[in-house]
């Protein structure tokens, strides 16, 4: 039978109310009594009831997570990082999927806010104004999205795209197609901007194809338009889109990379299993999830300190106050991607 607070009190020689104070308001209990209570808790393996603890602290011990599509392996990996870090802090996670519907985000957050202490929004599609309104209802941390006044964990998309373009230019490619994701996606906008800047700096021409669903089917739909651009290489919004491109190009008899090189973003597990194996910009997905939990819990413990941390994620000294936060020279604490070269890219075809 699990130990109760009365068992702890009896072993420590104090009242149950003293045990409760020692666990929830330790500064109100003298050091010797705290030590006896701690020893009893350890000996009995006592775990405070989450609901009872919530009555004392005003916290539920749960956080919410809202993602656009759990079927996308990118979001599944971020979710694993969030859940692992939350478990470390004895916090439960409620997960909600918007099915790529921006209109569903606000409703889901408001529903969750009645049951959780705060919410992590991963790659939200809502506007900055809508996100600011959402943040009035609960404590919010963003992942893979920047919005004025809201703390978040982002990726340095510009550097990732620079790595991809530099690789392709070194292989002789001078016309590069770009298959974007949803128009409302922050990543689409910033990856497109990063590609345009890198192409201009490195002497390549960028051929935007348009916006497509961030899925395998989206890549299939974009492939014919990519071929029509006359580009010798293409960068896709994510790996799922890139794998869809590979499939359609194969069905048309277009050899990758002999006739067209393909680059994705994310480095999901399937990118290594694709044929040919996909060259991609690897993003630290689980790390982003872990850091988002640390930031959210810091804000819940001390909103002012949390906001300061959210404004100061970068710098060569790393992230003060959050264990494991990487030092980075990028603004806003952006996590860096790494180009992983595989079989889907090669020298530009000779014409």
Secondary structure as the mmCIF struct_conf table of DSSP 4:
data_model
#
loop_
_struct_conf.conf_type_id
_struct_conf.id
_struct_conf.beg_label_comp_id
_struct_conf.beg_label_asym_id
_struct_conf.beg_label_seq_id
_struct_conf.end_label_comp_id
_struct_conf.end_label_asym_id
_struct_conf.end_label_seq_id
HELX_RH_AL_P HELX_RH_AL_P1 UNK A 5 UNK A 12
TURN_TY1_P TURN_TY1_P1 UNK A 13 UNK A 13
BEND BEND1 UNK A 14 UNK A 14
HELX_RH_AL_P HELX_RH_AL_P2 UNK A 16 UNK A 24
HELX_RH_3T_P HELX_RH_3T_P1 UNK A 26 UNK A 28
BEND BEND2 UNK A 29 UNK A 29
HELX_RH_AL_P HELX_RH_AL_P3 UNK A 31 UNK A 44
TURN_TY1_P TURN_TY1_P2 UNK A 45 UNK A 45
HELX_RH_AL_P HELX_RH_AL_P4 UNK A 50 UNK A 57
BEND BEND3 UNK A 58 UNK A 58
BEND BEND4 UNK A 61 UNK A 61
STRN STRN1 UNK A 62 UNK A 67
BEND BEND5 UNK A 68 UNK A 68
TURN_TY1_P TURN_TY1_P3 UNK A 70 UNK A 71
BEND BEND6 UNK A 72 UNK A 72
HELX_RH_AL_P HELX_RH_AL_P5 UNK A 73 UNK A 88
TURN_TY1_P TURN_TY1_P4 UNK A 89 UNK A 90
STRN STRN2 UNK A 92 UNK A 97
TURN_TY1_P TURN_TY1_P5 UNK A 99 UNK A 100
HELX_RH_AL_P HELX_RH_AL_P6 UNK A 102 UNK A 113
TURN_TY1_P TURN_TY1_P6 UNK A 114 UNK A 115
BEND BEND7 UNK A 117 UNK A 117
STRN STRN3 UNK A 118 UNK A 122
BEND BEND8 UNK A 123 UNK A 123
BEND BEND9 UNK A 126 UNK A 126
HELX_RH_AL_P HELX_RH_AL_P7 UNK A 128 UNK A 134
TURN_TY1_P TURN_TY1_P7 UNK A 135 UNK A 137
BEND BEND10 UNK A 138 UNK A 138
STRN STRN4 UNK A 139 UNK A 143
BEND BEND11 UNK A 144 UNK A 144
STRN STRN5 UNK A 147 UNK A 147
TURN_TY1_P TURN_TY1_P8 UNK A 148 UNK A 149
STRN STRN6 UNK A 150 UNK A 150
STRN STRN7 UNK A 152 UNK A 153
STRN STRN8 UNK A 155 UNK A 155
HELX_RH_AL_P HELX_RH_AL_P8 UNK A 157 UNK A 170
TURN_TY1_P TURN_TY1_P9 UNK A 171 UNK A 172
STRN STRN9 UNK A 175 UNK A 180
TURN_TY1_P TURN_TY1_P10 UNK A 183 UNK A 184
HELX_RH_AL_P HELX_RH_AL_P9 UNK A 186 UNK A 202
TURN_TY1_P TURN_TY1_P11 UNK A 203 UNK A 203
STRN STRN10 UNK A 205 UNK A 211
BEND BEND12 UNK A 214 UNK A 215
HELX_RH_AL_P HELX_RH_AL_P10 UNK A 216 UNK A 228
TURN_TY1_P TURN_TY1_P12 UNK A 229 UNK A 230
BEND BEND13 UNK A 232 UNK A 232
STRN STRN11 UNK A 233 UNK A 236
BEND BEND14 UNK A 237 UNK A 238
HELX_RH_AL_P HELX_RH_AL_P11 UNK A 239 UNK A 251
TURN_TY1_P TURN_TY1_P13 UNK A 252 UNK A 253
TURN_TY1_P TURN_TY1_P14 UNK A 256 UNK A 259
STRN STRN12 UNK A 261 UNK A 266
HELX_RH_AL_P HELX_RH_AL_P12 UNK A 269 UNK A 273
BEND BEND15 UNK A 274 UNK A 276
HELX_LH_PP_P HELX_LH_PP_P1 UNK A 277 UNK A 278
STRN STRN13 UNK A 279 UNK A 282
HELX_RH_AL_P HELX_RH_AL_P13 UNK A 285 UNK A 301
HELX_RH_AL_P HELX_RH_AL_P14 UNK A 303 UNK A 311
STRN STRN14 UNK A 315 UNK A 315
TURN_TY1_P TURN_TY1_P15 UNK A 316 UNK A 317
TURN_TY1_P TURN_TY1_P16 UNK A 320 UNK A 321
BEND BEND16 UNK A 322 UNK A 322
TURN_TY1_P TURN_TY1_P17 UNK A 323 UNK A 324
HELX_LH_PP_P HELX_LH_PP_P2 UNK A 325 UNK A 327
STRN STRN15 UNK A 328 UNK A 328
BEND BEND17 UNK A 329 UNK A 330
HELX_RH_3T_P HELX_RH_3T_P2 UNK A 331 UNK A 333
HELX_LH_PP_P HELX_LH_PP_P3 UNK A 334 UNK A 334
STRN STRN16 UNK A 335 UNK A 335
HELX_LH_PP_P HELX_LH_PP_P4 UNK A 336 UNK A 337
STRN STRN17 UNK A 338 UNK A 340
TURN_TY1_P TURN_TY1_P18 UNK A 343 UNK A 344
HELX_LH_PP_P HELX_LH_PP_P5 UNK A 347 UNK A 350
#
